[in-house]
Amino acid sequence: MEINLDDVEYVGETSVTIRKSRRRITVPKEVAEQLGLLDGNRIRWILFKDGRLYLSKADKLQQKRTAE
């Protein structure tokens, strides 16, 4: 996979916590601030077959649909 470092805002690692059926991750402060994440916001995850992961803040329309 090619990455243009001019397009990169942040690179970091976090750990996953698994307790029974619950899985938790910690969103790094820099990422949460850049995305404007607040408690209760939803995150969209897209996992590609080659193992790449795309993560973004779900838009407000998507969050509203999920809450209904």
PEZI-V130327 format. One record per residue. N is the residue number from 1. RES is the residue in three letters. PHI is phi in degrees with one decimal (* if undefined). PSI is psi in radians with two decimals (NA if undefined). D_LAST is the distance of its C-alpha to the last C-alpha in Angstrom with 1 decimal. Layout:
n = [N,N]
res = [RES,RES]
phi = [PHI,PHI]
psi = [PSI,PSI]
d_last = [D_LAST,D_LAST]
This chain:
n = [1,2,3,4,5,6,7,8,9,10,11,12,13,14,15,16,17,18,19,20,21,22,23,24,25,26,27,28,29,30,31,32,33,34,35,36,37,38,39,40,41,42,43,44,45,46,47,48,49,50,51,52,53,54,55,56,57,58,59,60,61,62,63,64,65,66,67,68]
res = [MET,GLU,ILE,ASN,LEU,ASP,ASP,VAL,GLU,TYR,VAL,GLY,GLU,THR,SER,VAL,THR,ILE,ARG,LYS,SER,ARG,ARG,ARG,ILE,THR,VAL,PRO,LYS,GLU,VAL,ALA,GLU,GLN,LEU,GLY,LEU,LEU,ASP,GLY,ASN,ARG,ILE,ARG,TRP,ILE,LEU,PHE,LYS,ASP,GLY,ARG,LEU,TYR,LEU,SER,LYS,ALA,ASP,LYS,LEU,GLN,GLN,LYS,ARG,THR,ALA,GLU]
phi = [*,-95.2,-126.8,-87.0,-63.5,-67.2,-92.9,-91.3,-95.3,-155.6,-132.4,-164.6,-134.4,-135.2,-101.5,-104.5,-109.8,-119.0,-129.8,56.3,-90.9,-93.9,-124.2,-127.9,-128.5,-105.4,-83.6,-56.6,-51.3,-62.5,-71.3,-59.7,-68.1,-63.8,-85.1,69.4,-73.3,-124.1,-54.2,94.8,-63.2,-104.1,-119.4,-97.4,-114.9,-128.1,-105.1,-86.6,-58.4,-85.0,95.7,-70.6,-124.3,-114.6,-126.5,-148.5,-72.2,-69.2,-68.4,-61.8,-63.2,-64.2,-63.3,-65.8,-61.4,-67.5,-74.7,-75.9]
psi = [2.30,2.36,2.20,1.93,-0.33,-0.38,-0.06,2.23,-0.61,2.47,2.26,3.10,2.58,2.92,2.78,2.38,2.15,2.10,1.91,-2.14,-0.06,2.40,2.32,2.51,2.76,2.18,2.15,2.50,-0.76,-0.67,-0.79,-0.72,-0.75,-0.68,-0.17,0.61,2.37,2.82,2.25,-0.25,2.71,2.62,2.40,2.29,2.29,2.03,2.12,2.71,-0.48,0.10,-0.12,2.57,2.31,2.22,2.34,2.79,2.27,2.41,2.85,-0.61,-0.75,-0.72,-0.69,-0.74,-0.70,-0.59,-0.40,NA]
d_last = [38.1,39.4,38.0,39.2,39.6,39.5,35.8,35.1,33.7,33.6,34.7,34.3,33.5,31.5,31.6,29.0,28.8,28.2,28.3,27.8,24.5,23.1,23.9,23.9,25.2,26.4,25.6,28.9,29.2,30.4,27.4,24.9,26.8,27.2,23.5,22.7,20.5,19.4,18.2,14.6,14.6,13.8,16.8,17.2,20.2,22.4,25.4,28.2,30.7,33.4,31.7,30.6,27.2,25.2,22.8,20.9,18.3,15.0,14.8,12.5,11.0,10.2,8.9,6.5,5.4,5.6,3.8,0.0]
